[in-house]
Amino acid sequence: MNTPIVVQTELPAKILNKGKVRDVYEIHNDILLIATDRLSAFDVVLPDPIPSKGVCLTQLSKFWFDYTKKSIPNHVISTEVSDFPKELHPYKEQLAYRSMLVKKTKVVPIECIVRGYLSGSAWSSYKKDGTVCGVKLPGGLKESDQFPEPLFTPSTKAKEGHDLNISIAEMKKIVGDDVGNTLNEYSLKIYDTAVKYAKKRGIIIADTKFEFGMYNNEIIWIDEALTPDSSRFWPADNYQPGKSQPSFDKQYVRDYLNSTGWDHNSAPPHLPPQVIAETSKKYQEAYERITGKKFHFP
C-alpha cells in the first residue's frame, strides 16, 4: 500500500484555504489545487488519511475535464508539475499526480447537484413527503429507482455547516436568470455525457455535484470533476432497485462509522487498517473502471 502523503504548507505560494480535502494556493494569479489524502465524512475530517486518495481524485478529475472540454469550458491549465511556475518544481515529489494548476475565477455560490437515481438524502426526503428538493415525484418509487429524467437540484454553498437545498427560482434570485440557466444547462449536459460514457464502463452515476466560476465573463466548470468524493458511483452489474447499492465512494467509511455508535459531533474514531485499505482500494478501482487504465501512480 502507498504511504499517505501529507502536503506541507511551506510552498512558495500564498495559501488561500486548507479545506477538508484540498489545499488551495494562489501563485502568479493562478490557483494551485492540491488533493490531499485526508478524508471527511459527515462534515468532519477523519484522523486517518486514505493512501492514494488525493491522486485518484486529481487523476479522475483530469480525465473528465479532458473528456468534456470541447463542449464545456473548464479551469484546468495543467496537471504536469513541469508546466507549473518554476518555484514549484523543487516540490515535485509532493505535488506530482495530486495537483492541478487552474484559472482563478469568481466562484458562483451555488452547488449544482444532478440526481439520476433515488438515493441518499433524496430517498429520505421522498419517503417523508414524496418530494426531492421540492420536486413532487410519482408515488410508488423504490430506493435506487432511476428517475424518468435527471433532476437538477441546486443548493447554497455554506462556508460552515450544511448546504441548503433551494429551488431553481431561488437560485436565480441569487445569481440571476442568465447565470442560473447556464448552470442548469451545463450541469445536465455534463451529467448526460458522463452517464453515457460510464455506462459503457459498467458504472452507474447515481448523482453528482458540480461547481462553476466566472472567468473573463464566461461561466466555466471548476473544482473537481465526477470523482467518488463528489459523485455516487454504482457497479452496473450489481444494480438492483429496492435497496441501497454498493458504491465506489466513502459510503464504506460512513457505514463503519455508524456501526461504532459515533454521534457525529464528538471527535471521530480512528479507522481500522482494514477499513483504510478497503477504502483506498475502492478509490483506485473507481479510477480503473472509469478510465480503463491501471492505477500505476507512485
C-alpha positions, 0 to 999 in steps of 0.5 A: 500500500502507498504511504499517505502523503501529507502536503506541507504548507511551506510552498512558495505560494500564498495559501488561500484555504486548507479545506477538508480535502484540498489545499488551495494556493494562489501563485502568479494569479493562478490557483494551485489545487492540491488533493490531499489524502485526508478524508471527511465524512459527515462534515468532519475530517477523519484522523486517518488519511486514505493512501492514494486518495488525493491522486485518484481524485486529481487523476479522475478529475483530469480525465473528465475535464479532458473528456468534456472540454470541447463542449464545456469550458473548464479551469484546468491549465495543467496537471504536469508539475513541469508546466507549473511556475518554476518555484514549484518544481523543487516540490515535485515529489509532493505535488506530482499526480495530486495537483492541478494548476487552474484559472482563478475565477469568481466562484458562483455560490451555488452547488449544482447537484444532478440526481439520476437515481433515488438515493441518499438524502433524496430517498429520505426526503421522498419517503417523508413527503414524496418530494426531492428538493421540492420536486413532487415525484410519482408515488410508488418509487423504490430506493435506487429507482432511476428517475424518468429524467435527471433532476437538477437540484441546486443548493447554497454553498455554506462556508460552515455547516450544511448546504441548503437545498433551494429551488431553481427560482431561488437560485436565480434570485441569487445569481440571476436568470442568465447565470442560473440557466447556464448552470442548469444547462451545463450541469445536465449536459455534463451529467448526460455525457458522463452517464453515457460514457460510464455506462459503457464502463459498467458504472452507474452515476447515481448523482453528482455535484458540480461547481462553476466560476466566472472567468473573463465573463464566461461561466466555466466548470471548476473544482473537481470533476465526477470523482467518488468524493463528489459523485455516487458511483454504482457497479452496473452489474450489481444494480438492483432497485429496492435497496441501497447499492454498493458504491465506489465512494466513502459510503464504506467509511460512513457505514463503519462509522455508524456501526461504532455508535459515533454521534457525529459531533464528538471527535471521530474514531480512528479507522481500522487498517482494514477499513483504510485499505478497503477504502483506498482500494475502492478509490483506485478501482473507481479510477480503473473502471472509469478510465480503463487504465491501471492505477500505476501512480507512485 
